[in-house]
Amino acid sequence: MTCNFSLSDLPVKVSLFYAECLTLWSRFNTTSPDQVEDIMNEIVWKNKNILVDKKSRYYWDLVEVGMHRICDMVKADGRFY
């Protein structure tokens, strides 16, 4: 699993301790996908490469219906839902 978020894009403030933990984990456990398979397996939510109004997003309603990765949002013919 990748952790591809930017702490500055998170919608909450955290203590210095947690900020350091999250920053270090994000640096350690990150990826820059360059293959189609890797891109399709990218987690959509809180992803620093996928922004809306310059902020990473998390939509509970889409997560609840099983949309976690890009591949979950693409139909068999390659078009998005």
mmCIF file of the N, C-alpha and C atoms, coordinates in Angstrom:
data_MODEL
# 
_entry.id   MODEL 
# 
loop_
_atom_site.group_PDB 
_atom_site.id 
_atom_site.type_symbol 
_atom_site.label_atom_id 
_atom_site.label_alt_id 
_atom_site.label_comp_id 
_atom_site.label_asym_id 
_atom_site.label_entity_id 
_atom_site.label_seq_id 
_atom_site.pdbx_PDB_ins_code 
_atom_site.Cartn_x 
_atom_site.Cartn_y 
_atom_site.Cartn_z 
_atom_site.occupancy 
_atom_site.B_iso_or_equiv 
_atom_site.pdbx_formal_charge 
_atom_site.auth_seq_id 
_atom_site.auth_comp_id 
_atom_site.auth_asym_id 
_atom_site.auth_atom_id 
_atom_site.pdbx_PDB_model_num 
ATOM 1   N N  . MET A 1 1  ? 0.850   -1.174 0.000   1.00 0.00 ? 1  MET A N  1 
ATOM 2   C CA . MET A 1 1  ? 0.000   0.000  0.000   1.00 0.00 ? 1  MET A CA 1 
ATOM 3   C C  . MET A 1 1  ? 0.897   1.238  0.000   1.00 0.00 ? 1  MET A C  1 
ATOM 4   N N  . THR A 1 2  ? 0.484   2.230  -0.738  1.00 0.00 ? 2  THR A N  1 
ATOM 5   C CA . THR A 1 2  ? 1.245   3.466  -0.785  1.00 0.00 ? 2  THR A CA 1 
ATOM 6   C C  . THR A 1 2  ? 0.605   4.515  0.095   1.00 0.00 ? 2  THR A C  1 
ATOM 7   N N  . CYS A 1 3  ? 1.395   5.470  0.436   1.00 0.00 ? 3  CYS A N  1 
ATOM 8   C CA . CYS A 1 3  ? 0.934   6.578  1.268   1.00 0.00 ? 3  CYS A CA 1 
ATOM 9   C C  . CYS A 1 3  ? 1.355   7.831  0.532   1.00 0.00 ? 3  CYS A C  1 
ATOM 10  N N  . ASN A 1 4  ? 0.510   8.299  -0.358  1.00 0.00 ? 4  ASN A N  1 
ATOM 11  C CA . ASN A 1 4  ? 0.915   9.329  -1.302  1.00 0.00 ? 4  ASN A CA 1 
ATOM 12  C C  . ASN A 1 4  ? 0.252   10.670 -1.007  1.00 0.00 ? 4  ASN A C  1 
ATOM 13  N N  . PHE A 1 5  ? 0.241   11.071 0.254   1.00 0.00 ? 5  PHE A N  1 
ATOM 14  C CA . PHE A 1 5  ? -0.397  12.336 0.600   1.00 0.00 ? 5  PHE A CA 1 
ATOM 15  C C  . PHE A 1 5  ? 0.643   13.372 0.980   1.00 0.00 ? 5  PHE A C  1 
ATOM 16  N N  . SER A 1 6  ? 0.207   14.603 0.990   1.00 0.00 ? 6  SER A N  1 
ATOM 17  C CA . SER A 1 6  ? 1.029   15.702 1.481   1.00 0.00 ? 6  SER A CA 1 
ATOM 18  C C  . SER A 1 6  ? 0.367   16.223 2.741   1.00 0.00 ? 6  SER A C  1 
ATOM 19  N N  . LEU A 1 7  ? 1.102   16.321 3.812   1.00 0.00 ? 7  LEU A N  1 
ATOM 20  C CA . LEU A 1 7  ? 0.538   16.751 5.091   1.00 0.00 ? 7  LEU A CA 1 
ATOM 21  C C  . LEU A 1 7  ? -0.156  18.099 4.974   1.00 0.00 ? 7  LEU A C  1 
ATOM 22  N N  . SER A 1 8  ? 0.369   18.988 4.166   1.00 0.00 ? 8  SER A N  1 
ATOM 23  C CA . SER A 1 8  ? -0.244  20.317 4.022   1.00 0.00 ? 8  SER A CA 1 
ATOM 24  C C  . SER A 1 8  ? -1.600  20.265 3.330   1.00 0.00 ? 8  SER A C  1 
ATOM 25  N N  . ASP A 1 9  ? -1.901  19.168 2.647   1.00 0.00 ? 9  ASP A N  1 
ATOM 26  C CA . ASP A 1 9  ? -3.193  19.034 1.968   1.00 0.00 ? 9  ASP A CA 1 
ATOM 27  C C  . ASP A 1 9  ? -4.275  18.428 2.852   1.00 0.00 ? 9  ASP A C  1 
ATOM 28  N N  . LEU A 1 10 ? -3.913  17.933 4.015   1.00 0.00 ? 10 LEU A N  1 
ATOM 29  C CA . LEU A 1 10 ? -4.909  17.324 4.894   1.00 0.00 ? 10 LEU A CA 1 
ATOM 30  C C  . LEU A 1 10 ? -5.796  18.413 5.501   1.00 0.00 ? 10 LEU A C  1 
ATOM 31  N N  . PRO A 1 11 ? -7.082  18.134 5.653   1.00 0.00 ? 11 PRO A N  1 
ATOM 32  C CA . PRO A 1 11 ? -8.016  19.161 6.125   1.00 0.00 ? 11 PRO A CA 1 
ATOM 33  C C  . PRO A 1 11 ? -8.039  19.338 7.644   1.00 0.00 ? 11 PRO A C  1 
ATOM 34  N N  . VAL A 1 12 ? -7.121  18.704 8.357   1.00 0.00 ? 12 VAL A N  1 
ATOM 35  C CA . VAL A 1 12 ? -7.096  18.812 9.814   1.00 0.00 ? 12 VAL A CA 1 
ATOM 36  C C  . VAL A 1 12 ? -5.708  19.233 10.277  1.00 0.00 ? 12 VAL A C  1 
ATOM 37  N N  . LYS A 1 13 ? -5.656  19.775 11.457  1.00 0.00 ? 13 LYS A N  1 
ATOM 38  C CA . LYS A 1 13 ? -4.384  20.121 12.092  1.00 0.00 ? 13 LYS A CA 1 
ATOM 39  C C  . LYS A 1 13 ? -4.043  19.013 13.078  1.00 0.00 ? 13 LYS A C  1 
ATOM 40  N N  . VAL A 1 14 ? -2.780  18.619 13.101  1.00 0.00 ? 14 VAL A N  1 
ATOM 41  C CA . VAL A 1 14 ? -2.355  17.572 14.024  1.00 0.00 ? 14 VAL A CA 1 
ATOM 42  C C  . VAL A 1 14 ? -1.191  18.091 14.860  1.00 0.00 ? 14 VAL A C  1 
ATOM 43  N N  . SER A 1 15 ? -0.959  17.426 15.987  1.00 0.00 ? 15 SER A N  1 
ATOM 44  C CA . SER A 1 15 ? 0.140   17.845 16.865  1.00 0.00 ? 15 SER A CA 1 
ATOM 45  C C  . SER A 1 15 ? 1.470   17.650 16.147  1.00 0.00 ? 15 SER A C  1 
ATOM 46  N N  . LEU A 1 16 ? 2.502   18.286 16.654  1.00 0.00 ? 16 LEU A N  1 
ATOM 47  C CA . LEU A 1 16 ? 3.830   18.198 16.065  1.00 0.00 ? 16 LEU A CA 1 
ATOM 48  C C  . LEU A 1 16 ? 4.303   16.748 15.975  1.00 0.00 ? 16 LEU A C  1 
ATOM 49  N N  . PHE A 1 17 ? 4.050   15.970 17.028  1.00 0.00 ? 17 PHE A N  1 
ATOM 50  C CA . PHE A 1 17 ? 4.455   14.564 17.025  1.00 0.00 ? 17 PHE A CA 1 
ATOM 51  C C  . PHE A 1 17 ? 3.827   13.812 15.857  1.00 0.00 ? 17 PHE A C  1 
ATOM 52  N N  . TYR A 1 18 ? 2.504   13.932 15.703  1.00 0.00 ? 18 TYR A N  1 
ATOM 53  C CA . TYR A 1 18 ? 1.820   13.235 14.617  1.00 0.00 ? 18 TYR A CA 1 
ATOM 54  C C  . TYR A 1 18 ? 2.216   13.792 13.256  1.00 0.00 ? 18 TYR A C  1 
ATOM 55  N N  . ALA A 1 19 ? 2.452   15.080 13.188  1.00 0.00 ? 19 ALA A N  1 
ATOM 56  C CA . ALA A 1 19 ? 2.900   15.676 11.924  1.00 0.00 ? 19 ALA A CA 1 
ATOM 57  C C  . ALA A 1 19 ? 4.234   15.071 11.493  1.00 0.00 ? 19 ALA A C  1 
ATOM 58  N N  . GLU A 1 20 ? 5.155   14.912 12.437  1.00 0.00 ? 20 GLU A N  1 
ATOM 59  C CA . GLU A 1 20 ? 6.450   14.299 12.121  1.00 0.00 ? 20 GLU A CA 1 
ATOM 60  C C  . GLU A 1 20 ? 6.278   12.845 11.697  1.00 0.00 ? 20 GLU A C  1 
ATOM 61  N N  . CYS A 1 21 ? 5.447   12.106 12.421  1.00 0.00 ? 21 CYS A N  1 
ATOM 62  C CA . CYS A 1 21 ? 5.201   10.700 12.069  1.00 0.00 ? 21 CYS A CA 1 
ATOM 63  C C  . CYS A 1 21 ? 4.617   10.584 10.667  1.00 0.00 ? 21 CYS A C  1 
ATOM 64  N N  . LEU A 1 22 ? 3.602   11.366 10.372  1.00 0.00 ? 22 LEU A N  1 
ATOM 65  C CA . LEU A 1 22 ? 2.956   11.306 9.064   1.00 0.00 ? 22 LEU A CA 1 
ATOM 66  C C  . LEU A 1 22 ? 3.888   11.761 7.944   1.00 0.00 ? 22 LEU A C  1 
ATOM 67  N N  . THR A 1 23 ? 4.681   12.781 8.205   1.00 0.00 ? 23 THR A N  1 
ATOM 68  C CA . THR A 1 23 ? 5.622   13.270 7.198   1.00 0.00 ? 23 THR A CA 1 
ATOM 69  C C  . THR A 1 23 ? 6.677   12.217 6.887   1.00 0.00 ? 23 THR A C  1 
ATOM 70  N N  . LEU A 1 24 ? 7.240   11.616 7.914   1.00 0.00 ? 24 LEU A N  1 
ATOM 71  C CA . LEU A 1 24 ? 8.246   10.572 7.700   1.00 0.00 ? 24 LEU A CA 1 
ATOM 72  C C  . LEU A 1 24 ? 7.647   9.358  6.994   1.00 0.00 ? 24 LEU A C  1 
ATOM 73  N N  . TRP A 1 25 ? 6.466   8.942  7.411   1.00 0.00 ? 25 TRP A N  1 
ATOM 74  C CA . TRP A 1 25 ? 5.816   7.796  6.772   1.00 0.00 ? 25 TRP A CA 1 
ATOM 75  C C  . TRP A 1 25 ? 5.513   8.102  5.304   1.00 0.00 ? 25 TRP A C  1 
ATOM 76  N N  . SER A 1 26 ? 5.074   9.293  5.032   1.00 0.00 ? 26 SER A N  1 
ATOM 77  C CA . SER A 1 26 ? 4.763   9.678  3.658   1.00 0.00 ? 26 SER A CA 1 
ATOM 78  C C  . SER A 1 26 ? 6.019   9.655  2.784   1.00 0.00 ? 26 SER A C  1 
ATOM 79  N N  . ARG A 1 27 ? 7.125   10.118 3.316   1.00 0.00 ? 27 ARG A N  1 
ATOM 80  C CA . ARG A 1 27 ? 8.381   10.091 2.551   1.00 0.00 ? 27 ARG A CA 1 
ATOM 81  C C  . ARG A 1 27 ? 8.866   8.667  2.310   1.00 0.00 ? 27 ARG A C  1 
ATOM 82  N N  . PHE A 1 28 ? 8.726   7.841  3.326   1.00 0.00 ? 28 PHE A N  1 
ATOM 83  C CA . PHE A 1 28 ? 9.197   6.469  3.245   1.00 0.00 ? 28 PHE A CA 1 
ATOM 84  C C  . PHE A 1 28 ? 8.324   5.609  2.335   1.00 0.00 ? 28 PHE A C  1 
ATOM 85  N N  . ASN A 1 29 ? 7.034   5.770  2.438   1.00 0.00 ? 29 ASN A N  1 
ATOM 86  C CA . ASN A 1 29 ? 6.087   4.876  1.795   1.00 0.00 ? 29 ASN A CA 1 
ATOM 87  C C  . ASN A 1 29 ? 5.329   5.587  0.678   1.00 0.00 ? 29 ASN A C  1 
ATOM 88  N N  . THR A 1 30 ? 6.042   6.056  -0.316  1.00 0.00 ? 30 THR A N  1 
ATOM 89  C CA . THR A 1 30 ? 5.422   6.789  -1.413  1.00 0.00 ? 30 THR A CA 1 
ATOM 90  C C  . THR A 1 30 ? 5.870   6.199  -2.743  1.00 0.00 ? 30 THR A C  1 
ATOM 91  N N  . THR A 1 31 ? 5.170   6.538  -3.777  1.00 0.00 ? 31 THR A N  1 
ATOM 92  C CA . THR A 1 31 ? 5.496   6.040  -5.103  1.00 0.00 ? 31 THR A CA 1 
ATOM 93  C C  . THR A 1 31 ? 5.155   7.102  -6.136  1.00 0.00 ? 31 THR A C  1 
ATOM 94  N N  . SER A 1 32 ? 5.808   7.027  -7.254  1.00 0.00 ? 32 SER A N  1 
ATOM 95  C CA . SER A 1 32 ? 5.467   7.865  -8.401  1.00 0.00 ? 32 SER A CA 1 
ATOM 96  C C  . SER A 1 32 ? 5.192   6.910  -9.559  1.00 0.00 ? 32 SER A C  1 
ATOM 97  N N  . PRO A 1 33 ? 3.947   6.542  -9.730  1.00 0.00 ? 33 PRO A N  1 
ATOM 98  C CA . PRO A 1 33 ? 3.615   5.524  -10.735 1.00 0.00 ? 33 PRO A CA 1 
ATOM 99  C C  . PRO A 1 33 ? 3.907   6.008  -12.153 1.00 0.00 ? 33 PRO A C  1 
ATOM 100 N N  . ASP A 1 34 ? 4.457   5.109  -12.948 1.00 0.00 ? 34 ASP A N  1 
ATOM 101 C CA . ASP A 1 34 ? 4.726   5.459  -14.342 1.00 0.00 ? 34 ASP A CA 1 
ATOM 102 C C  . ASP A 1 34 ? 4.271   4.378  -15.309 1.00 0.00 ? 34 ASP A C  1 
ATOM 103 N N  . GLN A 1 35 ? 3.759   3.287  -14.805 1.00 0.00 ? 35 GLN A N  1 
ATOM 104 C CA . GLN A 1 35 ? 3.204   2.220  -15.631 1.00 0.00 ? 35 GLN A CA 1 
ATOM 105 C C  . GLN A 1 35 ? 1.683   2.240  -15.472 1.00 0.00 ? 35 GLN A C  1 
ATOM 106 N N  . VAL A 1 36 ? 0.973   1.844  -16.526 1.00 0.00 ? 36 VAL A N  1 
ATOM 107 C CA . VAL A 1 36 ? -0.494  1.861  -16.488 1.00 0.00 ? 36 VAL A CA 1 
ATOM 108 C C  . VAL A 1 36 ? -1.010  1.047  -15.311 1.00 0.00 ? 36 VAL A C  1 
ATOM 109 N N  . GLU A 1 37 ? -0.458  -0.112 -15.075 1.00 0.00 ? 37 GLU A N  1 
ATOM 110 C CA . GLU A 1 37 ? -0.916  -0.959 -13.962 1.00 0.00 ? 37 GLU A CA 1 
ATOM 111 C C  . GLU A 1 37 ? -0.720  -0.257 -12.617 1.00 0.00 ? 37 GLU A C  1 
ATOM 112 N N  . ASP A 1 38 ? 0.406   0.409  -12.448 1.00 0.00 ? 38 ASP A N  1 
ATOM 113 C CA . ASP A 1 38 ? 0.667   1.139  -11.204 1.00 0.00 ? 38 ASP A CA 1 
ATOM 114 C C  . ASP A 1 38 ? -0.297  2.310  -11.033 1.00 0.00 ? 38 ASP A C  1 
ATOM 115 N N  . ILE A 1 39 ? -0.555  3.018  -12.118 1.00 0.00 ? 39 ILE A N  1 
ATOM 116 C CA . ILE A 1 39 ? -1.479  4.151  -12.072 1.00 0.00 ? 39 ILE A CA 1 
ATOM 117 C C  . ILE A 1 39 ? -2.888  3.672  -11.725 1.00 0.00 ? 39 ILE A C  1 
ATOM 118 N N  . MET A 1 40 ? -3.318  2.589  -12.339 1.00 0.00 ? 40 MET A N  1 
ATOM 119 C CA . MET A 1 40 ? -4.660  2.057  -12.067 1.00 0.00 ? 40 MET A CA 1 
ATOM 120 C C  . MET A 1 40 ? -4.809  1.598  -10.618 1.00 0.00 ? 40 MET A C  1 
ATOM 121 N N  . ASN A 1 41 ? -3.718  1.223  -9.964  1.00 0.00 ? 41 ASN A N  1 
ATOM 122 C CA . ASN A 1 41 ? -3.760  0.762  -8.575  1.00 0.00 ? 41 ASN A CA 1 
ATOM 123 C C  . ASN A 1 41 ? -3.517  1.876  -7.564  1.00 0.00 ? 41 ASN A C  1 
ATOM 124 N N  . GLU A 1 42 ? -3.364  3.104  -8.015  1.00 0.00 ? 42 GLU A N  1 
ATOM 125 C CA . GLU A 1 42 ? -3.170  4.234  -7.101  1.00 0.00 ? 42 GLU A CA 1 
ATOM 126 C C  . GLU A 1 42 ? -4.420  4.462  -6.262  1.00 0.00 ? 42 GLU A C  1 
ATOM 127 N N  . ILE A 1 43 ? -4.215  4.683  -4.978  1.00 0.00 ? 43 ILE A N  1 
ATOM 128 C CA . ILE A 1 43 ? -5.313  5.064  -4.095  1.00 0.00 ? 43 ILE A CA 1 
ATOM 129 C C  . ILE A 1 43 ? -5.704  6.495  -4.445  1.00 0.00 ? 43 ILE A C  1 
ATOM 130 N N  . VAL A 1 44 ? -6.986  6.724  -4.613  1.00 0.00 ? 44 VAL A N  1 
ATOM 131 C CA . VAL A 1 44 ? -7.480  8.029  -5.061  1.00 0.00 ? 44 VAL A CA 1 
ATOM 132 C C  . VAL A 1 44 ? -7.494  9.050  -3.930  1.00 0.00 ? 44 VAL A C  1 
ATOM 133 N N  . TRP A 1 45 ? -7.937  8.646  -2.760  1.00 0.00 ? 45 TRP A N  1 
ATOM 134 C CA . TRP A 1 45 ? -8.211  9.580  -1.664  1.00 0.00 ? 45 TRP A CA 1 
ATOM 135 C C  . TRP A 1 45 ? -6.945  9.978  -0.939  1.00 0.00 ? 45 TRP A C  1 
ATOM 136 N N  . LYS A 1 46 ? -6.840  11.270 -0.657  1.00 0.00 ? 46 LYS A N  1 
ATOM 137 C CA . LYS A 1 46 ? -5.687  11.869 0.023   1.00 0.00 ? 46 LYS A CA 1 
ATOM 138 C C  . LYS A 1 46 ? -4.404  11.652 -0.763  1.00 0.00 ? 46 LYS A C  1 
ATOM 139 N N  . ASN A 1 47 ? -4.510  11.643 -2.075  1.00 0.00 ? 47 ASN A N  1 
ATOM 140 C CA . ASN A 1 47 ? -3.362  11.432 -2.957  1.00 0.00 ? 47 ASN A CA 1 
ATOM 141 C C  . ASN A 1 47 ? -2.844  12.790 -3.406  1.00 0.00 ? 47 ASN A C  1 
ATOM 142 N N  . LYS A 1 48 ? -1.559  13.047 -3.176  1.00 0.00 ? 48 LYS A N  1 
ATOM 143 C CA . LYS A 1 48 ? -0.996  14.360 -3.509  1.00 0.00 ? 48 LYS A CA 1 
ATOM 144 C C  . LYS A 1 48 ? -0.982  14.635 -5.010  1.00 0.00 ? 48 LYS A C  1 
ATOM 145 N N  . ASN A 1 49 ? -1.195  13.613 -5.824  1.00 0.00 ? 49 ASN A N  1 
ATOM 146 C CA . ASN A 1 49 ? -1.232  13.790 -7.279  1.00 0.00 ? 49 ASN A CA 1 
ATOM 147 C C  . ASN A 1 49 ? -2.642  14.012 -7.816  1.00 0.00 ? 49 ASN A C  1 
ATOM 148 N N  . ILE A 1 50 ? -3.645  13.849 -6.951  1.00 0.00 ? 50 ILE A N  1 
ATOM 149 C CA . ILE A 1 50 ? -5.041  14.023 -7.363  1.00 0.00 ? 50 ILE A CA 1 
ATOM 150 C C  . ILE A 1 50 ? -5.657  15.084 -6.457  1.00 0.00 ? 50 ILE A C  1 
ATOM 151 N N  . LEU A 1 51 ? -5.807  16.294 -6.988  1.00 0.00 ? 51 LEU A N  1 
ATOM 152 C CA . LEU A 1 51 ? -6.281  17.422 -6.184  1.00 0.00 ? 51 LEU A CA 1 
ATOM 153 C C  . LEU A 1 51 ? -7.534  18.038 -6.788  1.00 0.00 ? 51 LEU A C  1 
ATOM 154 N N  . VAL A 1 52 ? -8.382  18.564 -5.927  1.00 0.00 ? 52 VAL A N  1 
ATOM 155 C CA . VAL A 1 52 ? -9.553  19.336 -6.325  1.00 0.00 ? 52 VAL A CA 1 
ATOM 156 C C  . VAL A 1 52 ? -9.413  20.674 -5.610  1.00 0.00 ? 52 VAL A C  1 
ATOM 157 N N  . ASP A 1 53 ? -9.396  21.749 -6.362  1.00 0.00 ? 53 ASP A N  1 
ATOM 158 C CA . ASP A 1 53 ? -9.166  23.076 -5.783  1.00 0.00 ? 53 ASP A CA 1 
ATOM 159 C C  . ASP A 1 53 ? -7.885  23.101 -4.946  1.00 0.00 ? 53 ASP A C  1 
ATOM 160 N N  . LYS A 1 54 ? -6.850  22.440 -5.449  1.00 0.00 ? 54 LYS A N  1 
ATOM 161 C CA . LYS A 1 54 ? -5.516  22.392 -4.823  1.00 0.00 ? 54 LYS A CA 1 
ATOM 162 C C  . LYS A 1 54 ? -5.498  21.670 -3.483  1.00 0.00 ? 54 LYS A C  1 
ATOM 163 N N  . LYS A 1 55 ? -6.498  20.844 -3.212  1.00 0.00 ? 55 LYS A N  1 
ATOM 164 C CA . LYS A 1 55 ? -6.569  20.086 -1.967  1.00 0.00 ? 55 LYS A CA 1 
ATOM 165 C C  . LYS A 1 55 ? -6.839  18.621 -2.285  1.00 0.00 ? 55 LYS A C  1 
ATOM 166 N N  . SER A 1 56 ? -6.223  17.726 -1.495  1.00 0.00 ? 56 SER A N  1 
ATOM 167 C CA . SER A 1 56 ? -6.559  16.320 -1.624  1.00 0.00 ? 56 SER A CA 1 
ATOM 168 C C  . SER A 1 56 ? -7.944  16.123 -1.005  1.00 0.00 ? 56 SER A C  1 
ATOM 169 N N  . ARG A 1 57 ? -8.641  15.128 -1.468  1.00 0.00 ? 57 ARG A N  1 
ATOM 170 C CA . ARG A 1 57 ? -10.028 14.928 -1.030  1.00 0.00 ? 57 ARG A CA 1 
ATOM 171 C C  . ARG A 1 57 ? -10.272 13.506 -0.557  1.00 0.00 ? 57 ARG A C  1 
ATOM 172 N N  . TYR A 1 58 ? -11.359 13.346 0.173   1.00 0.00 ? 58 TYR A N  1 
ATOM 173 C CA . TYR A 1 58 ? -11.823 12.044 0.634   1.00 0.00 ? 58 TYR A CA 1 
ATOM 174 C C  . TYR A 1 58 ? -13.337 12.118 0.662   1.00 0.00 ? 58 TYR A C  1 
ATOM 175 N N  . TYR A 1 59 ? -13.988 11.299 -0.143  1.00 0.00 ? 59 TYR A N  1 
ATOM 176 C CA . TYR A 1 59 ? -15.447 11.297 -0.224  1.00 0.00 ? 59 TYR A CA 1 
ATOM 177 C C  . TYR A 1 59 ? -15.976 9.984  0.337   1.00 0.00 ? 59 TYR A C  1 
ATOM 178 N N  . TRP A 1 60 ? -16.569 10.058 1.535   1.00 0.00 ? 60 TRP A N  1 
ATOM 179 C CA . TRP A 1 60 ? -17.089 8.871  2.215   1.00 0.00 ? 60 TRP A CA 1 
ATOM 180 C C  . TRP A 1 60 ? -18.067 8.101  1.343   1.00 0.00 ? 60 TRP A C  1 
ATOM 181 N N  . ASP A 1 61 ? -18.955 8.798  0.643   1.00 0.00 ? 61 ASP A N  1 
ATOM 182 C CA . ASP A 1 61 ? -19.982 8.109  -0.131  1.00 0.00 ? 61 ASP A CA 1 
ATOM 183 C C  . ASP A 1 61 ? -19.378 7.253  -1.233  1.00 0.00 ? 61 ASP A C  1 
ATOM 184 N N  . LEU A 1 62 ? -18.307 7.697  -1.855  1.00 0.00 ? 62 LEU A N  1 
ATOM 185 C CA . LEU A 1 62 ? -17.653 6.898  -2.887  1.00 0.00 ? 62 LEU A CA 1 
ATOM 186 C C  . LEU A 1 62 ? -16.856 5.745  -2.285  1.00 0.00 ? 62 LEU A C  1 
ATOM 187 N N  . VAL A 1 63 ? -16.245 5.987  -1.143  1.00 0.00 ? 63 VAL A N  1 
ATOM 188 C CA . VAL A 1 63 ? -15.512 4.920  -0.456  1.00 0.00 ? 63 VAL A CA 1 
ATOM 189 C C  . VAL A 1 63 ? -16.477 3.820  -0.025  1.00 0.00 ? 63 VAL A C  1 
ATOM 190 N N  . GLU A 1 64 ? -17.638 4.214  0.470   1.00 0.00 ? 64 GLU A N  1 
ATOM 191 C CA . GLU A 1 64 ? -18.629 3.236  0.936   1.00 0.00 ? 64 GLU A CA 1 
ATOM 192 C C  . GLU A 1 64 ? -19.126 2.315  -0.176  1.00 0.00 ? 64 GLU A C  1 
ATOM 193 N N  . VAL A 1 65 ? -19.089 2.778  -1.419  1.00 0.00 ? 65 VAL A N  1 
ATOM 194 C CA . VAL A 1 65 ? -19.517 1.911  -2.530  1.00 0.00 ? 65 VAL A CA 1 
ATOM 195 C C  . VAL A 1 65 ? -18.336 1.197  -3.172  1.00 0.00 ? 65 VAL A C  1 
ATOM 196 N N  . GLY A 1 66 ? -17.158 1.281  -2.545  1.00 0.00 ? 66 GLY A N  1 
ATOM 197 C CA . GLY A 1 66 ? -16.020 0.497  -2.992  1.00 0.00 ? 66 GLY A CA 1 
ATOM 198 C C  . GLY A 1 66 ? -15.042 1.178  -3.922  1.00 0.00 ? 66 GLY A C  1 
ATOM 199 N N  . MET A 1 67 ? -15.113 2.482  -4.031  1.00 0.00 ? 67 MET A N  1 
ATOM 200 C CA . MET A 1 67 ? -14.187 3.201  -4.907  1.00 0.00 ? 67 MET A CA 1 
ATOM 201 C C  . MET A 1 67 ? -13.008 3.715  -4.091  1.00 0.00 ? 67 MET A C  1 
ATOM 202 N N  . HIS A 1 68 ? -11.915 2.948  -4.153  1.00 0.00 ? 68 HIS A N  1 
ATOM 203 C CA . HIS A 1 68 ? -10.713 3.285  -3.396  1.00 0.00 ? 68 HIS A CA 1 
ATOM 204 C C  . HIS A 1 68 ? -9.543  3.617  -4.317  1.00 0.00 ? 68 HIS A C  1 
ATOM 205 N N  . ARG A 1 69 ? -9.460  2.918  -5.414  1.00 0.00 ? 69 ARG A N  1 
ATOM 206 C CA . ARG A 1 69 ? -8.351  3.058  -6.356  1.00 0.00 ? 69 ARG A CA 1 
ATOM 207 C C  . ARG A 1 69 ? -8.891  3.520  -7.712  1.00 0.00 ? 69 ARG A C  1 
ATOM 208 N N  . ILE A 1 70 ? -8.013  3.994  -8.559  1.00 0.00 ? 70 ILE A N  1 
ATOM 209 C CA . ILE A 1 70 ? -8.441  4.461  -9.882  1.00 0.00 ? 70 ILE A CA 1 
ATOM 210 C C  . ILE A 1 70 ? -9.145  3.342  -10.637 1.00 0.00 ? 70 ILE A C  1 
ATOM 211 N N  . CYS A 1 71 ? -8.628  2.118  -10.551 1.00 0.00 ? 71 CYS A N  1 
ATOM 212 C CA . CYS A 1 71 ? -9.246  1.001  -11.276 1.00 0.00 ? 71 CYS A CA 1 
ATOM 213 C C  . CYS A 1 71 ? -10.688 0.752  -10.847 1.00 0.00 ? 71 CYS A C  1 
ATOM 214 N N  . ASP A 1 72 ? -11.053 1.131  -9.634  1.00 0.00 ? 72 ASP A N  1 
ATOM 215 C CA . ASP A 1 72 ? -12.430 0.980  -9.162  1.00 0.00 ? 72 ASP A CA 1 
ATOM 216 C C  . ASP A 1 72 ? -13.385 1.948  -9.846  1.00 0.00 ? 72 ASP A C  1 
ATOM 217 N N  . MET A 1 73 ? -12.849 2.957  -10.502 1.00 0.00 ? 73 MET A N  1 
ATOM 218 C CA . MET A 1 73 ? -13.663 3.995  -11.125 1.00 0.00 ? 73 MET A CA 1 
ATOM 219 C C  . MET A 1 73 ? -13.700 3.897  -12.645 1.00 0.00 ? 73 MET A C  1 
ATOM 220 N N  . VAL A 1 74 ? -13.099 2.831  -13.177 1.00 0.00 ? 74 VAL A N  1 
ATOM 221 C CA . VAL A 1 74 ? -13.016 2.677  -14.627 1.00 0.00 ? 74 VAL A CA 1 
ATOM 222 C C  . VAL A 1 74 ? -13.814 1.464  -15.061 1.00 0.00 ? 74 VAL A C  1 
ATOM 223 N N  . LYS A 1 75 ? -14.646 1.624  -16.067 1.00 0.00 ? 75 LYS A N  1 
ATOM 224 C CA . LYS A 1 75 ? -15.424 0.517  -16.615 1.00 0.00 ? 75 LYS A CA 1 
ATOM 225 C C  . LYS A 1 75 ? -14.510 -0.407 -17.431 1.00 0.00 ? 75 LYS A C  1 
ATOM 226 N N  . ALA A 1 76 ? -15.020 -1.582 -17.771 1.00 0.00 ? 76 ALA A N  1 
ATOM 227 C CA . ALA A 1 76 ? -14.253 -2.566 -18.538 1.00 0.00 ? 76 ALA A CA 1 
ATOM 228 C C  . ALA A 1 76 ? -13.799 -2.009 -19.882 1.00 0.00 ? 76 ALA A C  1 
ATOM 229 N N  . ASP A 1 77 ? -14.574 -1.073 -20.452 1.00 0.00 ? 77 ASP A N  1 
ATOM 230 C CA . ASP A 1 77 ? -14.200 -0.517 -21.762 1.00 0.00 ? 77 ASP A CA 1 
ATOM 231 C C  . ASP A 1 77 ? -13.211 0.651  -21.644 1.00 0.00 ? 77 ASP A C  1 
ATOM 232 N N  . GLY A 1 78 ? -12.767 0.959  -20.418 1.00 0.00 ? 78 GLY A N  1 
ATOM 233 C CA . GLY A 1 78 ? -11.772 2.000  -20.218 1.00 0.00 ? 78 GLY A CA 1 
ATOM 234 C C  . GLY A 1 78 ? -12.328 3.373  -19.914 1.00 0.00 ? 78 GLY A C  1 
ATOM 235 N N  . ARG A 1 79 ? -13.653 3.521  -19.952 1.00 0.00 ? 79 ARG A N  1 
ATOM 236 C CA . ARG A 1 79 ? -14.258 4.810  -19.628 1.00 0.00 ? 79 ARG A CA 1 
ATOM 237 C C  . ARG A 1 79 ? -14.541 4.898  -18.125 1.00 0.00 ? 79 ARG A C  1 
ATOM 238 N N  . PHE A 1 80 ? -14.535 6.139  -17.599 1.00 0.00 ? 80 PHE A N  1 
ATOM 239 C CA . PHE A 1 80 ? -14.852 6.333  -16.190 1.00 0.00 ? 80 PHE A CA 1 
ATOM 240 C C  . PHE A 1 80 ? -16.342 6.232  -15.961 1.00 0.00 ? 80 PHE A C  1 
ATOM 241 N N  . TYR A 1 81 ? -16.730 5.772  -14.762 1.00 0.00 ? 81 TYR A N  1 
ATOM 242 C CA . TYR A 1 81 ? -18.144 5.706  -14.383 1.00 0.00 ? 81 TYR A CA 1 
ATOM 243 C C  . TYR A 1 81 ? -18.715 7.087  -14.325 1.00 0.00 ? 81 TYR A C  1 
# 
